[in-house]
Amino acid sequence: MAVIPAALGALALTGITCLGAVTWTEVNAANPDAPTGLALRIFSLSYAPLLLWGPLLGVLTVTYWRRRRMHG
């Protein structure tokens, strides 16, 4: 039962974070409060691990499904 919601969540998180990473500069280019220069680099580096959240949830979901399938 938990595999389907987890898989859908992994797909959604991957899509959302990738879309956010691709469109970040376009969306915030006109915002005067958006970070620039060194602040933008630090901001980007601190949020970069979020890109792994969806794929890692997918890996955990597959691992959980395989373990539950083998042990019934």
Biopython code that builds the backbone (N, CA, C, O; Angstrom):
import numpy as np
from Bio.PDB.StructureBuilder import StructureBuilder

atoms = [
    (1, "MET", "N", (0.803, -1.201, 0.000)),
    (1, "MET", "CA", (0.000, 0.000, 0.000)),
    (1, "MET", "C", (0.848, 1.268, 0.000)),
    (1, "MET", "O", (0.473, 2.253, -0.637)),
    (2, "ALA", "N", (1.955, 1.266, 0.683)),
    (2, "ALA", "CA", (2.768, 2.475, 0.809)),
    (2, "ALA", "C", (3.608, 2.744, -0.433)),
    (2, "ALA", "O", (4.098, 3.858, -0.615)),
    (3, "VAL", "N", (3.779, 1.753, -1.281)),
    (3, "VAL", "CA", (4.668, 1.897, -2.427)),
    (3, "VAL", "C", (4.106, 2.890, -3.452)),
    (3, "VAL", "O", (4.859, 3.706, -3.984)),
    (4, "ILE", "N", (2.844, 2.838, -3.729)),
    (4, "ILE", "CA", (2.253, 3.712, -4.750)),
    (4, "ILE", "C", (2.335, 5.187, -4.342)),
    (4, "ILE", "O", (2.805, 6.000, -5.138)),
    (5, "PRO", "N", (1.896, 5.565, -3.133)),
    (5, "PRO", "CA", (2.039, 6.976, -2.752)),
    (5, "PRO", "C", (3.500, 7.428, -2.697)),
    (5, "PRO", "O", (3.810, 8.561, -3.067)),
    (6, "ALA", "N", (4.389, 6.561, -2.243)),
    (6, "ALA", "CA", (5.804, 6.920, -2.177)),
    (6, "ALA", "C", (6.384, 7.117, -3.571)),
    (6, "ALA", "O", (7.165, 8.043, -3.791)),
    (7, "ALA", "N", (6.011, 6.261, -4.507)),
    (7, "ALA", "CA", (6.498, 6.406, -5.880)),
    (7, "ALA", "C", (5.953, 7.679, -6.523)),
    (7, "ALA", "O", (6.687, 8.400, -7.198)),
    (8, "LEU", "N", (4.676, 7.953, -6.315)),
    (8, "LEU", "CA", (4.101, 9.185, -6.848)),
    (8, "LEU", "C", (4.743, 10.417, -6.206)),
    (8, "LEU", "O", (4.987, 11.419, -6.876)),
    (9, "GLY", "N", (5.010, 10.331, -4.908)),
    (9, "GLY", "CA", (5.684, 11.430, -4.221)),
    (9, "GLY", "C", (7.091, 11.642, -4.747)),
    (9, "GLY", "O", (7.530, 12.781, -4.906)),
    (10, "ALA", "N", (7.803, 10.557, -5.020)),
    (10, "ALA", "CA", (9.158, 10.671, -5.561)),
    (10, "ALA", "C", (9.136, 11.334, -6.937)),
    (10, "ALA", "O", (9.973, 12.186, -7.236)),
    (11, "LEU", "N", (8.186, 10.942, -7.759)),
    (11, "LEU", "CA", (8.067, 11.571, -9.084)),
    (11, "LEU", "C", (7.711, 13.051, -8.971)),
    (11, "LEU", "O", (8.272, 13.888, -9.678)),
    (12, "ALA", "N", (6.780, 13.363, -8.081)),
    (12, "ALA", "CA", (6.370, 14.755, -7.911)),
    (12, "ALA", "C", (7.524, 15.597, -7.371)),
    (12, "ALA", "O", (7.772, 16.694, -7.871)),
    (13, "LEU", "N", (8.224, 15.100, -6.364)),
    (13, "LEU", "CA", (9.348, 15.848, -5.801)),
    (13, "LEU", "C", (10.450, 16.068, -6.825)),
    (13, "LEU", "O", (11.039, 17.146, -6.892)),
    (14, "THR", "N", (10.725, 15.054, -7.613)),
    (14, "THR", "CA", (11.752, 15.192, -8.647)),
    (14, "THR", "C", (11.345, 16.260, -9.655)),
    (14, "THR", "O", (12.150, 17.114, -10.025)),
    (15, "GLY", "N", (10.106, 16.207, -10.091)),
    (15, "GLY", "CA", (9.627, 17.201, -11.054)),
    (15, "GLY", "C", (9.616, 18.608, -10.492)),
    (15, "GLY", "O", (10.034, 19.551, -11.164)),
    (16, "ILE", "N", (9.140, 18.757, -9.265)),
    (16, "ILE", "CA", (9.047, 20.079, -8.649)),
    (16, "ILE", "C", (10.423, 20.684, -8.427)),
    (16, "ILE", "O", (10.646, 21.854, -8.737)),
    (17, "THR", "N", (11.349, 19.893, -7.891)),
    (17, "THR", "CA", (12.675, 20.449, -7.604)),
    (17, "THR", "C", (13.453, 20.742, -8.889)),
    (17, "THR", "O", (14.173, 21.738, -8.961)),
    (18, "CYS", "N", (13.315, 19.888, -9.893)),
    (18, "CYS", "CA", (13.999, 20.160, -11.166)),
    (18, "CYS", "C", (13.415, 21.391, -11.841)),
    (18, "CYS", "O", (14.156, 22.217, -12.374)),
    (19, "LEU", "N", (12.110, 21.518, -11.824)),
    (19, "LEU", "CA", (11.468, 22.693, -12.407)),
    (19, "LEU", "C", (11.894, 23.953, -11.666)),
    (19, "LEU", "O", (12.169, 24.980, -12.288)),
    (20, "GLY", "N", (11.950, 23.879, -10.354)),
    (20, "GLY", "CA", (12.390, 25.025, -9.568)),
    (20, "GLY", "C", (13.828, 25.404, -9.858)),
    (20, "GLY", "O", (14.162, 26.587, -9.927)),
    (21, "ALA", "N", (14.690, 24.397, -10.029)),
    (21, "ALA", "CA", (16.094, 24.676, -10.314)),
    (21, "ALA", "C", (16.267, 25.309, -11.688)),
    (21, "ALA", "O", (17.103, 26.196, -11.861)),
    (22, "VAL", "N", (15.493, 24.866, -12.653)),
    (22, "VAL", "CA", (15.618, 25.377, -14.019)),
    (22, "VAL", "C", (15.055, 26.796, -14.132)),
    (22, "VAL", "O", (15.613, 27.630, -14.845)),
    (23, "THR", "N", (13.965, 27.066, -13.438)),
    (23, "THR", "CA", (13.295, 28.356, -13.596)),
    (23, "THR", "C", (13.656, 29.363, -12.513)),
    (23, "THR", "O", (13.096, 30.459, -12.494)),
    (24, "TRP", "N", (14.572, 29.027, -11.613)),
    (24, "TRP", "CA", (14.876, 29.929, -10.491)),
    (24, "TRP", "C", (15.311, 31.310, -10.967)),
    (24, "TRP", "O", (14.777, 32.316, -10.500)),
    (25, "THR", "N", (16.255, 31.377, -11.872)),
    (25, "THR", "CA", (16.770, 32.685, -12.286)),
    (25, "THR", "C", (15.746, 33.461, -13.101)),
    (25, "THR", "O", (15.703, 34.689, -13.024)),
    (26, "GLU", "N", (14.931, 32.775, -13.872)),
    (26, "GLU", "CA", (13.915, 33.466, -14.667)),
    (26, "GLU", "C", (12.845, 34.092, -13.787)),
    (26, "GLU", "O", (12.407, 35.217, -14.027)),
    (27, "VAL", "N", (12.434, 33.361, -12.780)),
    (27, "VAL", "CA", (11.357, 33.834, -11.908)),
    (27, "VAL", "C", (11.837, 34.991, -11.040)),
    (27, "VAL", "O", (11.112, 35.968, -10.851)),
    (28, "ASN", "N", (13.041, 34.888, -10.517)),
    (28, "ASN", "CA", (13.514, 35.873, -9.553)),
    (28, "ASN", "C", (14.396, 36.963, -10.144)),
    (28, "ASN", "O", (14.937, 37.779, -9.398)),
    (29, "ALA", "N", (14.557, 37.000, -11.453)),
    (29, "ALA", "CA", (15.414, 38.010, -12.065)),
    (29, "ALA", "C", (14.882, 39.422, -11.825)),
    (29, "ALA", "O", (15.667, 40.353, -11.647)),
    (30, "ALA", "N", (13.576, 39.590, -11.819)),
    (30, "ALA", "CA", (12.991, 40.916, -11.645)),
    (30, "ALA", "C", (12.771, 41.277, -10.174)),
    (30, "ALA", "O", (12.431, 42.422, -9.875)),
    (31, "ASN", "N", (12.953, 40.342, -9.260)),
    (31, "ASN", "CA", (12.736, 40.593, -7.846)),
    (31, "ASN", "C", (13.946, 41.320, -7.260)),
    (31, "ASN", "O", (15.052, 40.779, -7.273)),
    (32, "PRO", "N", (13.758, 42.525, -6.750)),
    (32, "PRO", "CA", (14.910, 43.262, -6.212)),
    (32, "PRO", "C", (15.477, 42.648, -4.938)),
    (32, "PRO", "O", (16.624, 42.923, -4.585)),
    (33, "ASP", "N", (14.702, 41.826, -4.242)),
    (33, "ASP", "CA", (15.178, 41.189, -3.015)),
    (33, "ASP", "C", (15.863, 39.853, -3.268)),
    (33, "ASP", "O", (16.365, 39.241, -2.326)),
    (34, "ALA", "N", (15.899, 39.387, -4.504)),
    (34, "ALA", "CA", (16.538, 38.108, -4.830)),
    (34, "ALA", "C", (18.044, 38.221, -4.617)),
    (34, "ALA", "O", (18.637, 39.263, -4.896)),
    (35, "PRO", "N", (18.664, 37.144, -4.121)),
    (35, "PRO", "CA", (20.113, 37.205, -3.887)),
    (35, "PRO", "C", (20.888, 37.308, -5.197)),
    (35, "PRO", "O", (20.458, 36.797, -6.231)),
    (36, "THR", "N", (22.023, 37.970, -5.134)),
    (36, "THR", "CA", (22.905, 38.091, -6.289)),
    (36, "THR", "C", (24.340, 37.867, -5.834)),
    (36, "THR", "O", (24.634, 37.896, -4.639)),
    (37, "GLY", "N", (25.222, 37.645, -6.787)),
    (37, "GLY", "CA", (26.647, 37.492, -6.487)),
    (37, "GLY", "C", (26.944, 36.320, -5.571)),
    (37, "GLY", "O", (26.469, 35.206, -5.791)),
    (38, "LEU", "N", (27.740, 36.586, -4.536)),
    (38, "LEU", "CA", (28.136, 35.544, -3.591)),
    (38, "LEU", "C", (26.935, 34.982, -2.841)),
    (38, "LEU", "O", (26.869, 33.778, -2.592)),
    (39, "ALA", "N", (25.998, 35.828, -2.486)),
    (39, "ALA", "CA", (24.799, 35.366, -1.782)),
    (39, "ALA", "C", (24.019, 34.366, -2.632)),
    (39, "ALA", "O", (23.487, 33.388, -2.106)),
    (40, "LEU", "N", (23.946, 34.603, -3.937)),
    (40, "LEU", "CA", (23.255, 33.673, -4.832)),
    (40, "LEU", "C", (23.988, 32.335, -4.902)),
    (40, "LEU", "O", (23.357, 31.278, -4.931)),
    (41, "ARG", "N", (25.303, 32.382, -4.930)),
    (41, "ARG", "CA", (26.076, 31.131, -4.961)),
    (41, "ARG", "C", (25.887, 30.334, -3.679)),
    (41, "ARG", "O", (25.704, 29.118, -3.728)),
    (42, "ILE", "N", (25.928, 30.998, -2.545)),
    (42, "ILE", "CA", (25.723, 30.310, -1.260)),
    (42, "ILE", "C", (24.309, 29.748, -1.191)),
    (42, "ILE", "O", (24.106, 28.615, -0.755)),
    (43, "PHE", "N", (23.343, 30.535, -1.618)),
    (43, "PHE", "CA", (21.953, 30.083, -1.645)),
    (43, "PHE", "C", (21.808, 28.842, -2.519)),
    (43, "PHE", "O", (21.172, 27.867, -2.119)),
    (44, "SER", "N", (22.393, 28.878, -3.703)),
    (44, "SER", "CA", (22.295, 27.746, -4.634)),
    (44, "SER", "C", (22.962, 26.502, -4.063)),
    (44, "SER", "O", (22.418, 25.403, -4.172)),
    (45, "LEU", "N", (24.119, 26.661, -3.462)),
    (45, "LEU", "CA", (24.816, 25.511, -2.878)),
    (45, "LEU", "C", (24.051, 24.919, -1.702)),
    (45, "LEU", "O", (24.061, 23.704, -1.504)),
    (46, "SER", "N", (23.396, 25.758, -0.932)),
    (46, "SER", "CA", (22.657, 25.239, 0.222)),
    (46, "SER", "C", (21.368, 24.531, -0.192)),
    (46, "SER", "O", (20.900, 23.641, 0.518)),
    (47, "TYR", "N", (20.795, 24.911, -1.323)),
    (47, "TYR", "CA", (19.571, 24.264, -1.784)),
    (47, "TYR", "C", (19.809, 23.141, -2.791)),
    (47, "TYR", "O", (18.876, 22.409, -3.122)),
    (48, "ALA", "N", (21.015, 22.993, -3.275)),
    (48, "ALA", "CA", (21.318, 21.955, -4.266)),
    (48, "ALA", "C", (20.987, 20.538, -3.783)),
    (48, "ALA", "O", (20.508, 19.736, -4.585)),
    (49, "PRO", "N", (21.220, 20.194, -2.508)),
    (49, "PRO", "CA", (20.866, 18.838, -2.066)),
    (49, "PRO", "C", (19.383, 18.505, -2.188)),
    (49, "PRO", "O", (19.018, 17.329, -2.215)),
    (50, "LEU", "N", (18.526, 19.515, -2.262)),
    (50, "LEU", "CA", (17.095, 19.240, -2.436)),
    (50, "LEU", "C", (16.808, 18.527, -3.749)),
    (50, "LEU", "O", (15.799, 17.833, -3.872)),
    (51, "LEU", "N", (17.692, 18.694, -4.734)),
    (51, "LEU", "CA", (17.510, 18.009, -6.012)),
    (51, "LEU", "C", (17.608, 16.497, -5.852)),
    (51, "LEU", "O", (17.102, 15.752, -6.692)),
    (52, "LEU", "N", (18.249, 16.038, -4.793)),
    (52, "LEU", "CA", (18.402, 14.595, -4.559)),
    (52, "LEU", "C", (17.231, 13.985, -3.793)),
    (52, "LEU", "O", (17.113, 12.762, -3.725)),
    (53, "TRP", "N", (16.380, 14.803, -3.224)),
    (53, "TRP", "CA", (15.300, 14.317, -2.380)),
    (53, "TRP", "C", (14.364, 13.366, -3.141)),
    (53, "TRP", "O", (14.086, 12.270, -2.654)),
    (54, "GLY", "N", (13.889, 13.752, -4.291)),
    (54, "GLY", "CA", (12.981, 12.908, -5.075)),
    (54, "GLY", "C", (13.623, 11.617, -5.543)),
    (54, "GLY", "O", (13.055, 10.547, -5.323)),
    (55, "PRO", "N", (14.802, 11.672, -6.190)),
    (55, "PRO", "CA", (15.437, 10.427, -6.622)),
    (55, "PRO", "C", (15.784, 9.489, -5.459)),
    (55, "PRO", "O", (15.649, 8.271, -5.584)),
    (56, "LEU", "N", (16.226, 10.048, -4.339)),
    (56, "LEU", "CA", (16.540, 9.181, -3.193)),
    (56, "LEU", "C", (15.282, 8.557, -2.605)),
    (56, "LEU", "O", (15.316, 7.412, -2.155)),
    (57, "LEU", "N", (14.176, 9.289, -2.602)),
    (57, "LEU", "CA", (12.906, 8.702, -2.171)),
    (57, "LEU", "C", (12.512, 7.578, -3.118)),
    (57, "LEU", "O", (11.977, 6.560, -2.679)),
    (58, "GLY", "N", (12.767, 7.749, -4.411)),
    (58, "GLY", "CA", (12.493, 6.686, -5.378)),
    (58, "GLY", "C", (13.329, 5.448, -5.110)),
    (58, "GLY", "O", (12.821, 4.328, -5.174)),
    (59, "VAL", "N", (14.606, 5.639, -4.811)),
    (59, "VAL", "CA", (15.488, 4.502, -4.489)),
    (59, "VAL", "C", (14.992, 3.788, -3.238)),
    (59, "VAL", "O", (14.934, 2.559, -3.204)),
    (60, "LEU", "N", (14.636, 4.549, -2.217)),
    (60, "LEU", "CA", (14.115, 3.936, -0.993)),
    (60, "LEU", "C", (12.808, 3.203, -1.230)),
    (60, "LEU", "O", (12.563, 2.159, -0.625)),
    (61, "THR", "N", (11.978, 3.731, -2.090)),
    (61, "THR", "CA", (10.703, 3.083, -2.401)),
    (61, "THR", "C", (10.932, 1.745, -3.094)),
    (61, "THR", "O", (10.299, 0.747, -2.748)),
    (62, "VAL", "N", (11.830, 1.723, -4.067)),
    (62, "VAL", "CA", (12.132, 0.465, -4.759)),
    (62, "VAL", "C", (12.748, -0.545, -3.801)),
    (62, "VAL", "O", (12.407, -1.727, -3.836)),
    (63, "THR", "N", (13.648, -0.086, -2.951)),
    (63, "THR", "CA", (14.273, -0.982, -1.974)),
    (63, "THR", "C", (13.238, -1.546, -1.013)),
    (63, "THR", "O", (13.261, -2.739, -0.707)),
    (64, "TYR", "N", (12.338, -0.707, -0.538)),
    (64, "TYR", "CA", (11.264, -1.164, 0.349)),
    (64, "TYR", "C", (10.377, -2.188, -0.357)),
    (64, "TYR", "O", (10.044, -3.225, 0.217)),
    (65, "TRP", "N", (9.996, -1.897, -1.605)),
    (65, "TRP", "CA", (9.133, -2.802, -2.362)),
    (65, "TRP", "C", (9.810, -4.162, -2.561)),
    (65, "TRP", "O", (9.175, -5.205, -2.408)),
    (66, "ARG", "N", (11.101, -4.143, -2.904)),
    (66, "ARG", "CA", (11.822, -5.405, -3.115)),
    (66, "ARG", "C", (11.943, -6.198, -1.823)),
    (66, "ARG", "O", (11.794, -7.420, -1.831)),
    (67, "ARG", "N", (12.212, -5.519, -0.713)),
    (67, "ARG", "CA", (12.349, -6.204, 0.566)),
    (67, "ARG", "C", (11.017, -6.802, 0.997)),
    (67, "ARG", "O", (10.978, -7.937, 1.471)),
    (68, "ARG", "N", (9.923, -6.056, 0.841)),
    (68, "ARG", "CA", (8.604, -6.570, 1.231)),
    (68, "ARG", "C", (8.148, -7.710, 0.320)),
    (68, "ARG", "O", (7.454, -8.626, 0.759)),
    (69, "ARG", "N", (8.544, -7.643, -0.946)),
    (69, "ARG", "CA", (8.167, -8.693, -1.899)),
    (69, "ARG", "C", (8.875, -9.999, -1.565)),
    (69, "ARG", "O", (8.287, -11.076, -1.660)),
    (70, "MET", "N", (10.151, -9.895, -1.170)),
    (70, "MET", "CA", (10.912, -11.111, -0.867)),
    (70, "MET", "C", (10.489, -11.748, 0.451)),
    (70, "MET", "O", (10.474, -12.973, 0.568)),
    (71, "HIS", "N", (10.144, -10.931, 1.445)),
    (71, "HIS", "CA", (9.822, -11.470, 2.767)),
    (71, "HIS", "C", (8.320, -11.559, 3.013)),
    (71, "HIS", "O", (7.886, -11.932, 4.103)),
    (72, "GLY", "N", (7.553, -11.227, 2.031)),
    (72, "GLY", "CA", (6.119, -11.405, 2.087)),
    (72, "GLY", "C", (5.460, -10.526, 3.072)),
    (72, "GLY", "O", (4.239, -10.574, 3.223)),
]
sb = StructureBuilder()
sb.init_structure("model")
sb.init_model(0)
sb.init_chain("A")
sb.init_seg("    ")
for serial, (resi, resn, name, xyz) in enumerate(atoms, 1):
    if name == "N":
        sb.init_residue(resn, " ", resi, " ")
    sb.init_atom(name, np.array(xyz, "f"), 0.0, 1.0, " ", f" {name:<3s}", serial, name[0])
structure = sb.get_structure()
